[in-house]
Amino acid sequence: MSDLAGPCAAGAPTPDAAGAPTGAATGNLPQIDVVVLCWDRLDDTIETLDSVLAQRQVDVRVYVVDQGSKPETLAGMRAYRDAHADRVVYHEVGHNTGVPGGRNIGTRLGHAPLVVALDNDAVLPDALALRRAADLFAADPGLGALAFRVVNYFTGAFDRRTWVSKRSIERDERVAHAVPRFNGTGHAYRRDAFDRAGGYDDGLFFCWEELDLCLRIVNLGYEIRYTPDVTVRHKVAPEARVNWGGERFYYLVRNRLYVTYKYNRRPEQVLLYAAGYIAKGLYNGILPQTLRGIGDGVRLCLGLSRRPRDPNTRLAAATRSYFRTTDLAHRGSLLTRVRTEIFTRLS
């Protein structure tokens, strides 16, 4: 069965008594570019940026990509940029380029070897969070990307919707381990891995863009790791701008069919996903957007078949083994997967 639930081992050094991570490198500070996408929510965005600029023992530069905010937000962000001109770049696109498109723009504006991406409603709760992330990358050249631990901003409880692992949350939420992908709320990656993988696929717009990029990063020989040592506090958007009754399930279906075909080129697997999503759409009363997603997903697959194939979408045996180990091995029996991935209510 396919995964229809949806996205959309070394530990970090511990701080010593002086507040510096033990084993921290001496000399030049680790350079990190932080990418934040902005679409209004001025106060939340500024709180996110303040938490980044408060980071210590790292050399941080922030790239804010504005995707069509209202005039009052633009004015507020321009003022913030002017007040922090040495460390904040504010790039106005003027329209919504989608999540992967915006992250591509922000990443390619910078030059640091490490890139951190945060949602503009996610806050770093302590001043050494990014230093701990940098130390993890420095300690392991095979680490391509980090998935941060995400907690509810208001309650401090773990945000279960951001869990990227297929292992038990209750057992492993506090354990570093290899995972199939990161969550967009808070993550980091090596610029070299990002560049060699070709960056995000702009055409996805929203949903599954992290998995798509991680497939190519792992195929280059890197590991994706979940770390509980870097936490972000996440505010759930009260306006629920992309909800299941709107466009979210449409993008989930469309993009999953496309990503499946992109790496496997097996029409029968695309049909299996489509059948599962039809059942899930019927069960949740959203069949119209399900069918629209399938139609557009098939069209994307047909378009993909007419273009030269990216060699890095031919997954090596080691890559397939990695995803079997980090994903399929933890999803239970066929009956369990049908129950948990198809016949469940969307929330």
Backbone hydrogen bonds in HBPLUS format (Angstrom, degrees):
<---DONOR---> <-ACCEPTOR-->    atom                        ^
c    i                          cat <-CA-CA->   ^        H-A-AA   ^      H-
h    n   atom  resd res      DA  || num        DHA   H-A  angle D-A-AA Bond
n    s   type  num  typ     dist DA aas  dist angle  dist       angle   num
A0022-THR N   A0014-THR O   3.17 MM   8  6.03 167.1  2.19 138.8 141.2     1
A0016-ASP N   A0020-ALA O   2.92 MM   4  5.63 163.4  1.95 138.5 142.0     2
A0019-GLY N   A0016-ASP O   2.93 MM   3  5.35 162.9  1.96 115.6 121.1     3
A0024-ALA N   A0021-PRO O   3.15 MM   3  5.45 143.3  2.30 135.1 130.9     4
A0059-ASP N   A0030-PRO O   2.80 MM  29  5.87 177.3  1.80 155.5 156.4     5
A0032-ILE N   A0059-ASP O   2.91 MM  27  6.12 163.5  1.94 155.1 155.4     6
A0061-ARG N   A0032-ILE O   3.11 MM  29  6.58 151.3  2.20 158.8 166.1     7
A0033-ASP N   A0114-LEU O   2.96 MM  81  6.36 166.0  1.98 157.5 158.8     8
A0116-VAL N   A0033-ASP O   2.79 MM  83  6.20 160.6  1.83 158.6 165.3     9
A0034-VAL N   A0061-ARG O   2.89 MM  27  6.23 159.9  1.93 154.4 159.5    10
A0063-TYR N   A0034-VAL O   2.75 MM  29  6.06 167.1  1.76 168.2 170.3    11
A0035-VAL N   A0116-VAL O   2.73 MM  81  6.18 158.7  1.77 159.9 167.2    12
A0118-LEU N   A0035-VAL O   3.06 MM  83  6.43 159.2  2.10 164.1 169.1    13
A0036-VAL N   A0063-TYR O   3.05 MM  27  6.33 162.2  2.08 148.0 150.5    14
A0065-VAL N   A0036-VAL O   2.94 MM  29  6.33 157.2  1.99 153.8 161.4    15
A0038-CYS N   A0065-VAL O   2.85 MM  27  5.89 167.1  1.87 146.4 145.2    16
A0067-GLN N   A0038-CYS O   2.88 MM  29  6.12 165.5  1.90 172.6 172.8    17
A0045-THR N   A0041-ARG O   2.94 MM   4  6.15 162.0  1.97 157.4 163.2    18
A0046-ILE N   A0042-LEU O   2.94 MM   4  6.18 162.9  1.97 157.3 161.3    19
A0047-GLU N   A0043-ASP O   3.04 MM   4  6.27 154.4  2.10 145.0 152.0    20
A0048-THR N   A0044-ASP O   2.98 MM   4  6.29 155.5  2.05 149.6 156.2    21
A0049-LEU N   A0045-THR O   2.92 MM   4  6.25 162.6  1.95 152.9 157.4    22
A0050-ASP N   A0046-ILE O   2.80 MM   4  5.98 158.7  1.85 151.4 157.4    23
A0051-SER N   A0047-GLU O   3.12 MM   4  6.30 154.5  2.19 143.4 149.2    24
A0052-VAL N   A0048-THR O   3.16 MM   4  6.52 139.5  2.34 141.3 152.5    25
A0052-VAL N   A0049-LEU O   3.07 MM   3  5.02 124.7  2.39  94.2 108.8    26
A0053-LEU N   A0049-LEU O   2.90 MM   4  6.18 166.7  1.91 160.0 162.6    27
A0054-ALA N   A0050-ASP O   3.02 MM   4  6.12 128.4  2.29 138.6 151.4    28
A0055-GLN N   A0052-VAL O   3.04 MM   3  5.49 165.9  2.07 115.2 119.3    29
A0056-ARG N   A0127-ALA O   2.76 MM  71  5.58 166.4  1.77 158.8 155.9    30
A0062-VAL N   A0087-ARG O   2.80 MM  25  6.08 173.1  1.80 167.7 166.9    31
A0089-VAL N   A0062-VAL O   2.82 MM  27  6.13 162.9  1.85 162.5 168.3    32
A0064-VAL N   A0089-VAL O   2.84 MM  25  6.14 167.6  1.85 174.4 175.0    33
A0091-HIS N   A0064-VAL O   2.79 MM  27  6.01 169.9  1.80 175.2 178.8    34
A0066-ASP N   A0091-HIS O   2.79 MM  25  6.06 163.4  1.82 154.8 160.6    35
A0093-VAL N   A0066-ASP O   2.88 MM  27  5.80 165.9  1.90 155.1 159.5    36
A0073-THR N   A0070-LYS O   3.00 MM   3  5.40 123.7  2.33 109.0 123.1    37
A0074-LEU N   A0070-LYS O   3.02 MM   4  6.36 161.4  2.05 157.2 163.2    38
A0075-ALA N   A0071-PRO O   2.93 MM   4  6.16 160.6  1.96 151.8 156.4    39
A0076-GLY N   A0072-GLU O   3.06 MM   4  6.21 160.1  2.10 141.2 146.6    40
A0077-MET N   A0073-THR O   2.86 MM   4  6.04 160.7  1.90 155.9 161.0    41
A0078-ARG N   A0074-LEU O   2.90 MM   4  6.04 152.5  1.98 147.2 154.9    42
A0079-ALA N   A0075-ALA O   3.09 MM   4  6.29 154.9  2.15 144.8 151.2    43
A0080-TYR N   A0076-GLY O   3.04 MM   4  6.30 152.5  2.12 141.2 148.9    44
A0081-ARG N   A0077-MET O   2.85 MM   4  6.07 162.2  1.89 149.4 154.0    45
A0082-ASP N   A0078-ARG O   2.94 MM   4  6.16 160.2  1.98 146.6 151.8    46
A0083-ALA N   A0079-ALA O   3.03 MM   4  6.25 145.3  2.15 142.5 151.7    47
A0084-HIS N   A0080-TYR O   3.11 MM   4  6.34 124.8  2.43 140.4 154.6    48
A0084-HIS N   A0081-ARG O   3.03 MM   3  5.13 141.6  2.18 100.2 111.7    49
A0087-ARG N   A0084-HIS O   2.98 MM   3  5.76 156.5  2.03 123.8 130.1    50
A0088-VAL N   A0084-HIS O   2.90 MM   4  5.68 135.9  2.10 161.4 171.5    51
A0102-GLY N   A0098-GLY O   2.95 MM   4  6.03 159.8  2.00 148.0 153.8    52
A0099-VAL N   A0205-PHE O   2.80 MM 106  5.70 140.8  1.95 169.8 156.8    53
A0103-ARG N   A0099-VAL O   2.97 MM   4  6.18 161.4  2.01 156.2 161.2    54
A0104-ASN N   A0100-PRO O   2.94 MM   4  6.09 152.7  2.02 145.2 152.7    55
A0105-ILE N   A0101-GLY O   3.08 MM   4  6.33 159.7  2.12 146.8 151.8    56
A0106-GLY N   A0102-GLY O   2.97 MM   4  6.22 170.5  1.98 153.5 155.5    57
A0107-THR N   A0103-ARG O   2.89 MM   4  5.91 165.3  1.91 148.6 153.1    58
A0108-ARG N   A0104-ASN O   3.02 MM   4  6.06 163.4  2.05 149.0 153.5    59
A0109-LEU N   A0105-ILE O   3.09 MM   4  6.27 118.5  2.48 141.0 155.7    60
A0109-LEU N   A0106-GLY O   3.31 MM   3  5.27 149.0  2.42  96.4 105.3    61
A0110-GLY N   A0107-THR O   3.21 MM   3  5.69 146.9  2.33 107.9 116.2    62
A0191-ARG N   A0113-PRO O   2.84 MM  78  5.12 176.2  1.84 138.8 139.9    63
A0115-VAL N   A0189-TYR O   2.93 MM  74  5.43 160.1  1.97 160.3 166.8    64
A0189-TYR N   A0115-VAL O   2.84 MM  74  5.43 151.4  1.92 152.1 161.7    65
A0117-ALA N   A0187-HIS O   2.91 MM  70  5.57 160.2  1.95 148.3 154.6    66
A0187-HIS N   A0117-ALA O   3.14 MM  70  5.57 154.5  2.21 152.6 159.6    67
A0119-ASP N   A0185-THR O   3.01 MM  66  4.98 154.5  2.07 137.2 134.2    68
A0122-ALA N   A0119-ASP O   3.19 MM   3  5.33 146.1  2.31 118.8 115.1    69
A0235-LYS N   A0121-ASP O   2.89 MM 114  5.39 163.9  1.91 158.8 164.3    70
A0123-VAL N   A0233-ARG O   2.84 MM 110  5.06 156.9  1.89 140.1 147.5    71
A0233-ARG N   A0123-VAL O   2.81 MM 110  5.06 169.3  1.82 150.7 152.9    72
A0132-ARG N   A0128-LEU O   3.03 MM   4  6.29 156.5  2.09 153.4 158.8    73
A0133-ALA N   A0129-ALA O   3.15 MM   4  6.50 151.8  2.23 142.8 150.7    74
A0134-ALA N   A0130-LEU O   2.92 MM   4  6.14 160.2  1.96 145.3 150.3    75
A0135-ASP N   A0131-ARG O   2.92 MM   4  6.17 154.1  1.99 148.4 155.2    76
A0136-LEU N   A0132-ARG O   3.11 MM   4  6.36 147.1  2.22 143.4 151.3    77
A0137-PHE N   A0133-ALA O   3.22 MM   4  6.60 156.8  2.28 151.1 156.3    78
A0138-ALA N   A0134-ALA O   2.95 MM   4  6.20 158.3  1.99 149.2 155.9    79
A0139-ALA N   A0135-ASP O   2.98 MM   4  6.07 144.2  2.11 141.4 149.9    80
A0140-ASP N   A0137-PHE O   3.25 MM   3  5.35 145.4  2.37 100.4 109.9    81
A0143-LEU N   A0140-ASP O   3.02 MM   3  5.55 166.4  2.04 121.5 123.8    82
A0223-GLU N   A0142-GLY O   2.87 MM  81  6.17 146.7  1.98 158.0 168.2    83
A0144-GLY N   A0223-GLU O   2.85 MM  79  5.43 157.1  1.90 144.5 152.2    84
A0190-ARG N   A0144-GLY O   3.05 MM  46  5.69 157.8  2.10 154.6 155.5    85
A0225-ARG N   A0145-ALA O   3.03 MM  80  6.43 165.1  2.05 151.2 154.0    86
A0146-LEU N   A0188-ALA O   2.78 MM  42  5.09 156.8  1.83 140.6 146.9    87
A0188-ALA N   A0146-LEU O   3.05 MM  42  5.09 153.2  2.13 139.4 143.8    88
A0147-ALA N   A0225-ARG O   2.77 MM  78  6.00 159.6  1.81 144.8 147.6    89
A0227-THR N   A0147-ALA O   2.95 MM  80  6.15 164.3  1.98 168.3 165.2    90
A0148-PHE N   A0186-GLY O   3.16 MM  38  5.50 159.2  2.21 144.2 144.8    91
A0149-ARG N   A0230-VAL O   2.92 MM  81  6.08 152.5  2.00 161.6 163.5    92
A0232-VAL N   A0149-ARG O   2.86 MM  83  6.37 147.5  1.97 157.5 168.2    93
A0159-ASP N   A0150-VAL O   2.92 MM   9  5.68 175.8  1.93 139.2 139.9    94
A0151-VAL N   A0232-VAL O   2.95 MM  81  6.32 165.8  1.97 165.5 170.2    95
A0234-HIS N   A0151-VAL O   2.77 MM  83  5.96 172.2  1.78 173.8 175.4    96
A0152-ASN N   A0157-ALA O   2.66 MM   5  5.34 167.0  1.68 162.2 164.4    97
A0156-GLY N   A0152-ASN O   2.83 MM   4  4.92 149.9  1.92 135.6 143.3    98
A0153-TYR N   A0234-HIS O   2.83 MM  81  4.76 161.0  1.87 132.3 126.9    99
A0162-THR N   A0159-ASP O   3.05 MM   3  5.83 163.1  2.08 122.7 127.9   100
A0163-TRP N   A0160-ARG O   3.19 MM   3  5.39 169.2  2.21 112.6 114.8   101
A0172-ASP N   A0168-SER O   2.87 MM   4  5.79 162.4  1.90 150.2 155.6   102
A0173-GLU N   A0169-ILE O   2.96 MM   4  4.93 137.7  2.15 144.1 139.8   103
A0175-VAL N   A0172-ASP O   3.03 MM   3  4.89 166.1  2.05 110.7 111.3   104
A0177-HIS N   A0226-TYR O   3.25 MM  49  5.51 146.7  2.36 136.6 146.2   105
A0226-TYR N   A0177-HIS O   2.86 MM  49  5.51 166.6  1.88 166.6 161.9   106
A0179-VAL N   A0224-ILE O   2.92 MM  45  5.66 161.6  1.95 140.7 145.2   107
A0194-PHE N   A0190-ARG O   3.00 MM   4  6.27 162.9  2.03 152.6 157.5   108
A0195-ASP N   A0191-ARG O   2.78 MM   4  5.98 168.5  1.79 159.4 161.9   109
A0196-ARG N   A0192-ASP O   2.93 MM   4  6.02 167.8  1.95 149.0 152.9   110
A0197-ALA N   A0193-ALA O   2.95 MM   4  5.97 146.2  2.06 141.0 150.2   111
A0198-GLY N   A0194-PHE O   3.10 MM   4  6.27 119.8  2.48 135.8 150.5   112
A0199-GLY N   A0194-PHE O   2.93 MM   5  5.17 144.2  2.06 159.9 154.9   113
A0198-GLY N   A0195-ASP O   3.05 MM   3  5.10 143.5  2.19  98.7 109.8   114
A0204-LEU N   A0201-ASP O   3.13 MM   3  5.98 169.2  2.14 126.5 129.4   115
A0205-PHE N   A0202-ASP O   3.29 MM   3  5.96 145.1  2.42 119.8 125.8   116
A0206-PHE N   A0204-LEU O   2.60 MM   2  5.57 144.3  1.72 110.9  98.4   117
A0212-ASP N   A0208-TRP O   3.06 MM   4  6.22 166.9  2.08 152.4 156.3   118
A0213-LEU N   A0209-GLU O   3.14 MM   4  6.29 160.9  2.17 142.9 147.0   119
A0214-CYS N   A0210-GLU O   2.88 MM   4  6.06 161.8  1.91 151.6 157.5   120
A0215-LEU N   A0211-LEU O   2.87 MM   4  6.06 152.3  1.95 156.8 162.6   121
A0217-ILE N   A0213-LEU O   2.97 MM   4  6.29 151.9  2.05 149.1 158.1   122
A0218-VAL N   A0214-CYS O   2.87 MM   4  5.96 171.0  1.88 154.5 156.4   123
A0219-ASN N   A0215-LEU O   3.04 MM   4  6.10 146.7  2.15 134.4 144.2   124
A0220-LEU N   A0217-ILE O   3.10 MM   3  5.26 146.6  2.22 100.4 110.4   125
A0221-GLY N   A0218-VAL O   2.85 MM   3  5.20 160.4  1.89 113.0 118.9   126
A0240-ALA N   A0237-ALA O   3.11 MM   3  5.41 156.8  2.16 108.9 116.1   127
A0246-GLY N   A0243-ASN O   2.94 MM   3  5.28 157.0  2.00 110.5 118.1   128
A0248-ARG N   A0243-ASN O   3.30 MM   5  5.41 150.6  2.39 144.5 140.2   129
A0251-TYR N   A0247-GLU O   3.08 MM   4  6.39 163.1  2.11 161.7 164.1   130
A0252-LEU N   A0248-ARG O   2.94 MM   4  6.18 156.0  2.00 148.0 155.7   131
A0253-VAL N   A0249-PHE O   2.93 MM   4  6.11 163.0  1.96 153.4 155.7   132
A0254-ARG N   A0250-TYR O   2.90 MM   4  6.05 173.6  1.90 158.6 159.3   133
A0255-ASN N   A0251-TYR O   2.93 MM   4  5.73 165.6  1.95 144.6 149.3   134
A0256-ARG N   A0252-LEU O   3.15 MM   4  6.05 146.3  2.27 132.5 141.6   135
A0257-LEU N   A0253-VAL O   3.18 MM   4  6.38 163.1  2.21 157.8 160.6   136
A0258-TYR N   A0254-ARG O   3.19 MM   4  6.43 159.7  2.24 144.5 150.5   137
A0259-VAL N   A0255-ASN O   2.81 MM   4  5.97 167.7  1.83 153.1 155.9   138
A0260-THR N   A0256-ARG O   2.97 MM   4  5.97 158.6  2.02 142.1 148.5   139
A0261-TYR N   A0257-LEU O   3.06 MM   4  6.29 164.7  2.09 149.1 152.5   140
A0262-LYS N   A0258-TYR O   2.85 MM   4  5.97 149.7  1.94 146.7 156.5   141
A0263-TYR N   A0259-VAL O   3.34 MM   4  6.52 146.7  2.46 147.4 151.4   142
A0264-ASN N   A0260-THR O   3.08 MM   4  6.07 140.2  2.24 144.9 156.4   143
A0265-ARG N   A0261-TYR O   2.89 MM   4  4.58 146.2  2.01 116.5 126.8   144
A0269-GLN N   A0266-ARG O   3.00 MM   3  5.58 138.0  2.18 115.3 125.9   145
A0270-VAL N   A0266-ARG O   3.40 MM   4  6.83 152.8  2.48 148.0 155.6   146
A0271-LEU N   A0267-PRO O   2.96 MM   4  6.28 156.7  2.02 152.6 158.8   147
A0272-LEU N   A0268-GLU O   3.04 MM   4  6.25 144.6  2.17 134.9 144.0   148
A0273-TYR N   A0269-GLN O   3.06 MM   4  6.39 159.5  2.10 148.7 152.8   149
A0274-ALA N   A0270-VAL O   2.92 MM   4  6.18 161.4  1.95 149.8 155.5   150
A0275-ALA N   A0271-LEU O   2.92 MM   4  6.14 157.9  1.97 148.6 153.4   151
A0276-GLY N   A0272-LEU O   3.07 MM   4  6.31 161.0  2.11 148.1 153.2   152
A0277-TYR N   A0273-TYR O   2.89 MM   4  6.16 156.8  1.94 155.5 162.1   153
A0278-ILE N   A0274-ALA O   2.94 MM   4  6.18 149.4  2.03 147.6 155.8   154
A0279-ALA N   A0275-ALA O   3.13 MM   4  6.42 162.2  2.17 149.8 153.5   155
A0280-LYS N   A0276-GLY O   2.96 MM   4  6.23 155.5  2.03 143.9 151.4   156
A0281-GLY N   A0277-TYR O   2.70 MM   4  5.82 157.1  1.75 148.0 154.6   157
A0282-LEU N   A0278-ILE O   2.89 MM   4  6.08 160.1  1.93 150.4 155.4   158
A0283-TYR N   A0279-ALA O   2.98 MM   4  6.13 160.5  2.02 145.5 151.1   159
A0284-ASN N   A0280-LYS O   3.04 MM   4  6.22 140.8  2.20 141.4 151.1   160
A0286-ILE N   A0281-GLY O   2.88 MM   5  4.93 159.7  1.92 146.4 147.3   161
A0285-GLY N   A0282-LEU O   3.22 MM   3  5.09 161.2  2.25 100.6 106.3   162
A0290-THR N   A0286-ILE O   3.27 MM   4  6.44 143.9  2.40 142.9 153.3   163
A0290-THR N   A0287-LEU O   3.02 MM   3  4.86 119.6  2.40  94.5 111.0   164
A0291-LEU N   A0287-LEU O   2.89 MM   4  6.13 163.3  1.92 167.0 167.9   165
A0292-ARG N   A0288-PRO O   3.03 MM   4  6.27 155.6  2.09 146.0 153.4   166
A0293-GLY N   A0289-GLN O   2.92 MM   4  5.97 152.1  1.99 135.7 143.2   167
A0294-ILE N   A0290-THR O   2.91 MM   4  6.24 152.4  1.99 149.1 156.9   168
A0295-GLY N   A0291-LEU O   2.92 MM   4  6.13 164.6  1.95 149.1 153.1   169
A0296-ASP N   A0292-ARG O   2.99 MM   4  6.19 169.3  2.00 152.9 155.3   170
A0297-GLY N   A0293-GLY O   2.79 MM   4  5.80 146.4  1.91 139.6 150.3   171
A0298-VAL N   A0294-ILE O   2.89 MM   4  6.06 158.9  1.93 152.2 156.5   172
A0299-ARG N   A0295-GLY O   3.12 MM   4  6.38 153.5  2.20 141.3 148.7   173
A0300-LEU N   A0296-ASP O   2.96 MM   4  6.23 150.8  2.05 143.4 150.9   174
A0301-CYS N   A0297-GLY O   2.96 MM   4  6.27 152.4  2.04 145.6 153.4   175
A0302-LEU N   A0298-VAL O   2.91 MM   4  6.21 157.3  1.96 151.2 157.0   176
A0303-GLY N   A0299-ARG O   2.97 MM   4  6.21 155.6  2.03 145.6 152.2   177
A0304-LEU N   A0300-LEU O   2.90 MM   4  6.13 148.4  2.00 144.2 153.2   178
A0305-SER N   A0301-CYS O   3.00 MM   4  6.27 147.8  2.10 146.7 154.9   179
A0306-ARG N   A0303-GLY O   3.23 MM   3  5.41 148.2  2.34 100.2 109.2   180
A0307-ARG N   A0304-LEU O   3.15 MM   3  5.46 163.1  2.18 110.4 115.6   181
A0313-THR N   A0310-ASP O   2.91 MM   3  5.60 166.9  1.93 125.6 128.8   182
A0314-ARG N   A0311-PRO O   3.13 MM   3  5.64 163.4  2.16 114.2 117.9   183
A0319-THR N   A0316-ALA O   3.03 MM   3  5.14 122.6  2.38  97.8 112.4   184
A0320-ARG N   A0316-ALA O   3.06 MM   4  6.46 161.5  2.10 156.8 160.9   185
A0321-SER N   A0317-ALA O   2.94 MM   4  6.15 153.5  2.01 145.7 153.6   186
A0322-TYR N   A0318-ALA O   2.93 MM   4  6.11 149.7  2.02 139.5 147.7   187
A0323-PHE N   A0319-THR O   3.06 MM   4  6.42 159.4  2.11 154.2 157.8   188
A0324-ARG N   A0320-ARG O   2.96 MM   4  6.18 146.2  2.08 143.1 152.9   189
A0325-THR N   A0321-SER O   2.95 MM   4  6.13 156.3  2.01 149.1 155.0   190
A0326-THR N   A0322-TYR O   2.90 MM   4  6.11 158.8  1.95 151.4 157.3   191
A0327-ASP N   A0323-PHE O   2.94 MM   4  5.38 134.9  2.15 130.7 139.6   192
A0328-LEU N   A0323-PHE O   3.37 MM   5  6.87 145.6  2.50 144.9 150.5   193
A0329-ALA N   A0324-ARG O   2.84 MM   5  5.81 152.8  1.91 163.6 165.9   194
A0330-HIS N   A0327-ASP O   3.02 MM   3  5.76 161.5  2.05 124.3 130.0   195
A0331-ARG N   A0328-LEU O   3.25 MM   3  5.42 174.1  2.25 115.9 116.3   196
A0337-ARG N   A0333-SER O   2.95 MM   4  6.22 158.0  2.00 152.5 158.5   197
A0338-VAL N   A0334-LEU O   2.94 MM   4  6.20 153.2  2.01 150.4 157.6   198
A0339-ARG N   A0335-LEU O   3.05 MM   4  6.27 161.6  2.08 148.9 153.7   199
A0340-THR N   A0336-THR O   2.87 MM   4  6.04 162.0  1.90 152.7 157.8   200
A0341-GLU N   A0337-ARG O   2.81 MM   4  5.43 147.2  1.92 139.9 147.2   201
A0342-ILE N   A0338-VAL O   3.11 MM   4  5.36 141.0  2.27 127.6 134.1   202
A0343-PHE N   A0338-VAL O   3.21 MM   5  6.65 163.1  2.24 157.0 161.7   203
